[in-house]
Amino acid sequence: MATTTTFNGKKVHQGMIKSQKTRVGDFIIAFIIFLTMMICLLPMVNVLASSLSSSEHLIRNDVFLWPKGWNFEAYKTILSDSKYTWSLAWTGILTVVCTVLSLVLTVCTAFPLIYKNLRGGKVINFIILFTMYFSAGIIPSYLLYQKLHVLDTMWVLILPLIYSPYNMLIMKNYFQSTIPDSLEESAFLDGASNFQILSKIVLPLSKPILATLSLFYAVGRWNSYADNMYYTKSANLKLIQYKLYQLVASAAEAQTSSLADTGSAIQSTPEVLQAASIMFVTIPIIIIYPFLQKYFVQGTMIGAVTVSYT
């Protein structure tokens, strides 16, 4: 028998009241999600509009969400020079190589550490965690790379960034919380080796965390340019982020010098070039992210839960 109650002077079913409360709650949650989405999206739209606007409108600060005085000179400046296209290709190649090597190294480190009977496992865990909190700094790192003879080579851009203790910890905890021990024990009883367990059982069940850490490593390598600035001199080793930084800096110097010469005209201000540079290096990540979003969300949530209990 359905129960009734008095609501605003009328007798209504309790189920109707719960339904109305649920709809109000859903509306509030949807509004919060929409507001958060706008907060994340509007700055990107503003940068895109700035990169396509003329210098005059940008100097007057009247460009918000729509370009004014359409201008593609900033993109033409970036794409017309072969050194920028080569830097973009080199950055893409380096990102793929670093991501693959990083995943291989992270898996090879995390998988043995999930076994409690591993000899020296606690010591290895302590050493790995120690490196998360303490680092030597730029000068000792430079001296180390100099002694290893990797300065001004591609290896100085690959080796230091192919391993992350934090990402390894996330992967190890994912293995421990997701892969049942009984599944590995049954594989051992069937005569499977450790490599077969890793390749045929663990990795196929770990697609979410593999996709998540792939995105972490790829974005980290793609956005990093400090090592490119400090440890390399050859022009063919310069990454696109550093090249665009030099482009914006040179545009700022050109603008300063042109202000003293009233007869010279400015085609692109540093602000326009900076906005175009941001879009130029962000678009590839935006294109890749939708394909990894499903695994990324799942892997991030699992990693966040497991790390909190470590």
Secondary structure, DSSP 8 states (H G I E B T S, - for coil): ---EEEETTEEEEHHHHHHHHHHHHHHHHHHHHHHHHHHHHHHHHHHHHHHTS-HHHHHTT--SSS-SS---HHHHHHHSSHHHHHHHHHHHHHHHHHHHHHHHHHHHHHHHHT-TT-TTHHHHHHHHHHHHH----HHHHHHHHHHTT-TTSTHHHHGGGS--HHHHHHHHHHHHHHS-HHHHHHHHHTT--HHHHIIIIITGGGHHHHHHHHHHHHHHHHH--HHHHHH---GGG--HHHHHHHHHHHHHHHHHHHHT-TT---SS-HHHHHHHHHHHHHHHHHHHHHHHHHHHHHHHHHHHHHHHT-
